[in-house]
Amino acid sequence: MFAGEPLSATSPPGFATPPTYLRTPSNPANAGIVAEGKKSNCASCGSGDVTGLDTGTLTMTISVPAAGTYLIPIEYVSGSALAKAGSVSVNGAVASTQTFPSSSADGQSVARLGVFANLNSGNNTIKFSQMADATFGVAGVETPILQP
């Protein structure tokens, strides 16, 4: 499995430099429509992220097969050791304020936050706005999970 590393049930393989894993969200933020924000190159985001949402907006389209209540996993980079607040609106409804816990101060570590929303069958829009400051970045939205 790991060349030169013995397998053991009691000790993990040693790495001089731990591997880095890049994940590209199923709905990357860079594919969305950005107004007054900017597309950035977050090294751990897989496809980059969108920052500058303190004054700008990011609108993304996601598709689901059936109408219902879904958990929408949002991938983000906080760029701060502090939690950030921001607005999320689905299909033009009144925006809700969400608190995004810190992902890390380095601006490169991706975290996830789940938001519940009623989605229509087919295409739906998610709009991000009024994020706490320009360092916050949305990396994307994972595939929504239909709730029972």
C-alpha positions as CSV (number, residue, x, y, z in Angstrom):
1,M,0.0,0.0,0.0
2,F,2.7,2.5,1.1
3,A,6.1,1.7,-0.4
4,G,8.6,1.3,2.3
5,E,6.1,1.5,5.1
6,P,5.2,-1.6,7.1
7,L,1.6,-2.2,7.8
8,S,0.7,-2.3,11.4
9,A,-2.6,-2.3,13.4
10,T,-0.9,-0.3,16.2
11,S,1.0,2.4,14.3
12,P,0.1,4.4,11.3
13,P,2.5,4.8,8.4
14,G,4.9,7.7,8.8
15,F,5.0,10.4,6.3
16,A,7.8,13.0,6.0
17,T,5.2,15.3,4.4
18,P,1.6,14.3,4.9
19,P,-0.4,14.0,1.7
20,T,-2.7,16.8,0.6
21,Y,-6.1,15.9,-0.7
22,L,-8.0,18.1,-3.1
23,R,-11.7,17.8,-3.4
24,T,-13.8,19.5,-6.1
25,P,-17.4,20.1,-4.9
26,S,-20.1,18.6,-7.2
27,N,-21.2,22.3,-7.7
28,P,-18.1,24.4,-7.7
29,A,-18.5,28.1,-6.7
30,N,-16.4,29.2,-9.7
31,A,-19.2,27.9,-12.0
32,G,-21.6,30.4,-10.3
33,I,-22.5,33.9,-11.3
34,V,-20.4,36.4,-9.3
35,A,-21.4,40.1,-8.9
36,E,-18.8,42.3,-7.3
37,G,-17.0,39.4,-5.7
38,K,-13.9,37.7,-7.2
39,K,-12.8,34.2,-8.1
40,S,-9.8,33.1,-6.1
41,N,-7.3,30.2,-6.2
42,C,-7.7,28.4,-2.9
43,A,-5.2,25.6,-3.1
44,S,-7.2,23.1,-1.1
45,C,-10.6,23.9,-2.7
46,G,-10.0,21.8,-5.8
47,S,-11.6,24.3,-8.1
48,G,-10.9,27.6,-6.4
49,D,-13.3,29.6,-4.4
50,V,-15.2,32.9,-4.6
51,T,-14.3,35.7,-2.1
52,G,-15.3,39.4,-1.7
53,L,-18.9,38.5,-0.8
54,D,-18.9,41.2,1.9
55,T,-20.3,43.5,-0.8
56,G,-20.8,41.1,-3.7
57,T,-22.9,38.1,-4.3
58,L,-22.5,34.6,-5.6
59,T,-25.5,32.9,-7.3
60,M,-25.3,29.1,-8.0
61,T,-27.7,26.7,-9.7
62,I,-28.2,23.2,-8.3
63,S,-30.5,20.5,-9.6
64,V,-32.4,17.9,-7.7
65,P,-34.6,15.1,-9.0
66,A,-37.6,15.7,-6.8
67,A,-39.2,18.5,-4.7
68,G,-38.7,18.3,-1.0
69,T,-36.7,19.4,2.0
70,Y,-33.0,18.9,1.5
71,L,-29.8,19.3,3.5
72,I,-27.5,21.4,1.3
73,P,-23.8,20.9,2.2
74,I,-21.9,24.2,1.7
75,E,-18.1,24.1,1.4
76,Y,-16.3,27.3,2.5
77,V,-13.0,28.8,3.6
78,S,-13.4,31.3,6.5
79,G,-9.9,32.9,6.2
80,S,-10.0,33.7,10.0
81,A,-9.8,32.0,13.3
82,L,-13.2,33.5,14.1
83,A,-16.7,32.4,13.0
84,K,-18.3,34.4,10.1
85,A,-21.9,35.2,9.5
86,G,-23.5,35.5,6.0
87,S,-26.8,35.4,4.2
88,V,-28.0,32.4,2.2
89,S,-31.2,32.6,0.0
90,V,-32.7,29.7,-1.9
91,N,-35.0,30.3,-4.9
92,G,-35.4,34.0,-4.1
93,A,-36.9,33.5,-0.6
94,V,-36.0,35.8,2.2
95,A,-32.3,35.2,3.1
96,S,-31.4,33.5,6.3
97,T,-28.3,34.4,8.3
98,Q,-26.0,31.5,8.8
99,T,-22.9,31.3,11.1
100,F,-20.0,29.6,9.5
101,P,-17.5,28.3,12.1
102,S,-13.8,29.0,11.5
103,S,-12.2,26.6,9.0
104,S,-8.7,28.0,9.8
105,A,-6.9,31.4,9.8
106,D,-4.7,30.4,6.8
107,G,-7.5,30.8,4.3
108,Q,-6.7,27.4,2.7
109,S,-8.6,24.9,4.8
110,V,-12.1,23.9,3.6
111,A,-15.0,23.3,6.0
112,R,-18.6,22.3,5.5
113,L,-21.9,23.7,6.9
114,G,-25.3,22.1,6.2
115,V,-28.3,24.3,5.5
116,F,-31.9,22.9,5.3
117,A,-34.1,24.2,2.5
118,N,-37.1,23.3,0.4
119,L,-36.0,22.7,-3.2
120,N,-38.1,22.4,-6.3
121,S,-37.7,19.5,-8.7
122,G,-35.1,20.5,-11.3
123,N,-33.0,23.7,-11.1
124,N,-32.8,25.8,-7.9
125,T,-30.8,28.9,-7.1
126,I,-28.7,29.5,-4.0
127,K,-27.5,33.1,-3.4
128,F,-24.7,34.0,-1.0
129,S,-24.3,37.6,0.2
130,Q,-23.4,39.9,3.1
131,M,-20.6,37.7,4.2
132,A,-18.7,39.1,7.2
133,D,-15.7,40.2,5.3
134,A,-13.7,39.9,2.1
135,T,-11.6,37.0,3.3
136,F,-14.5,34.5,3.5
137,G,-14.7,32.3,0.4
138,V,-17.4,29.8,-0.8
139,A,-15.8,26.8,-2.4
140,G,-19.0,25.2,-3.6
141,V,-22.1,23.2,-2.8
142,E,-22.2,19.4,-2.6
143,T,-25.1,17.3,-3.8
144,P,-28.2,18.1,-1.7
145,I,-29.5,15.2,0.4
146,L,-33.2,14.7,0.4
147,Q,-34.6,14.5,4.0
148,P,-37.2,11.8,5.0
